[in-house]
Every structure is written in C-alpha cells, then in structure tokens.
Amino acid sequence: MPGSAKTMTVATVGGLVLVTAYTVTLGSNGWLWFSWVVLSLLTVGVVVARS
C-alpha cells in the first residue's frame, strides 16, 4: 500500500474512533457521521486507484 493510501487509512480509522467517542460522550451528530462516510469513500477510492 503506497504512503498516501496508508495515511488516508490511518486517518479514516482515527476519525472513526473520534466520531464514536464523540457519539458516546455527547450524543449522535449526523454531520460527523456523514463526514466520516465521505472520508471512508475517498479512502476506498484512493486504495482502489493505487492498487
């Protein structure tokens, strides 16, 4: 996996951890989850494009 794809994967997993922690602590926020889904789709796109 190239450097940029690895970086995006780490950012996506870190984002999931942060959004989940936010949801558990303060309650659900639809915009945060939407942003995480967009980041996930971008990450999948980069991984597929680099493979």
C-alpha positions as a Markdown table, in Angstrom:
| # | Residue | x | y | z |
|---|---|---|---|---|
| 1 | Met | 0.0 | 0.0 | 0.0 |
| 2 | Pro | 1.5 | 3.3 | -1.0 |
| 3 | Gly | 2.2 | 6.1 | 1.5 |
| 4 | Ser | -0.8 | 8.3 | 0.6 |
| 5 | Ala | -3.3 | 5.3 | 0.8 |
| 6 | Lys | -1.8 | 4.2 | 4.2 |
| 7 | Thr | -2.1 | 7.8 | 5.5 |
| 8 | Met | -5.7 | 8.0 | 4.5 |
| 9 | Thr | -6.5 | 4.6 | 6.0 |
| 10 | Val | -4.9 | 5.7 | 9.3 |
| 11 | Ala | -6.9 | 9.0 | 9.2 |
| 12 | Thr | -10.1 | 7.1 | 8.4 |
| 13 | Val | -9.7 | 4.7 | 11.3 |
| 14 | Gly | -8.7 | 7.6 | 13.6 |
| 15 | Gly | -11.8 | 9.5 | 12.5 |
| 16 | Leu | -14.0 | 6.5 | 13.3 |
| 17 | Val | -12.5 | 6.4 | 16.8 |
| 18 | Leu | -13.1 | 10.1 | 17.3 |
| 19 | Val | -16.6 | 10.1 | 15.9 |
| 20 | Thr | -17.5 | 7.1 | 18.0 |
| 21 | Ala | -16.1 | 8.7 | 21.2 |
| 22 | Tyr | -18.0 | 11.9 | 20.5 |
| 23 | Thr | -21.2 | 9.9 | 20.0 |
| 24 | Val | -20.8 | 8.0 | 23.2 |
| 25 | Thr | -19.9 | 11.1 | 25.2 |
| 26 | Leu | -22.2 | 13.8 | 23.8 |
| 27 | Gly | -24.7 | 12.0 | 21.6 |
| 28 | Ser | -25.0 | 11.4 | 17.9 |
| 29 | Asn | -24.2 | 14.1 | 15.4 |
| 30 | Gly | -25.3 | 13.3 | 11.8 |
| 31 | Trp | -22.8 | 15.7 | 10.2 |
| 32 | Leu | -19.9 | 13.9 | 11.9 |
| 33 | Trp | -21.1 | 10.5 | 10.7 |
| 34 | Phe | -21.7 | 11.9 | 7.2 |
| 35 | Ser | -18.2 | 13.4 | 7.1 |
| 36 | Trp | -16.7 | 10.1 | 8.2 |
| 37 | Val | -18.6 | 8.2 | 5.5 |
| 38 | Val | -17.3 | 10.6 | 2.8 |
| 39 | Leu | -13.8 | 10.2 | 4.2 |
| 40 | Ser | -14.2 | 6.4 | 4.0 |
| 41 | Leu | -15.4 | 6.5 | 0.4 |
| 42 | Leu | -12.5 | 8.7 | -0.5 |
| 43 | Thr | -10.1 | 6.3 | 1.2 |
| 44 | Val | -11.6 | 3.3 | -0.7 |
| 45 | Gly | -11.2 | 5.2 | -3.9 |
| 46 | Val | -7.6 | 6.0 | -3.3 |
| 47 | Val | -6.8 | 2.4 | -2.3 |
| 48 | Val | -8.5 | 1.0 | -5.4 |
| 49 | Ala | -6.8 | 3.6 | -7.6 |
| 50 | Arg | -3.4 | 2.8 | -6.2 |
| 51 | Ser | -3.9 | -1.0 | -6.5 |
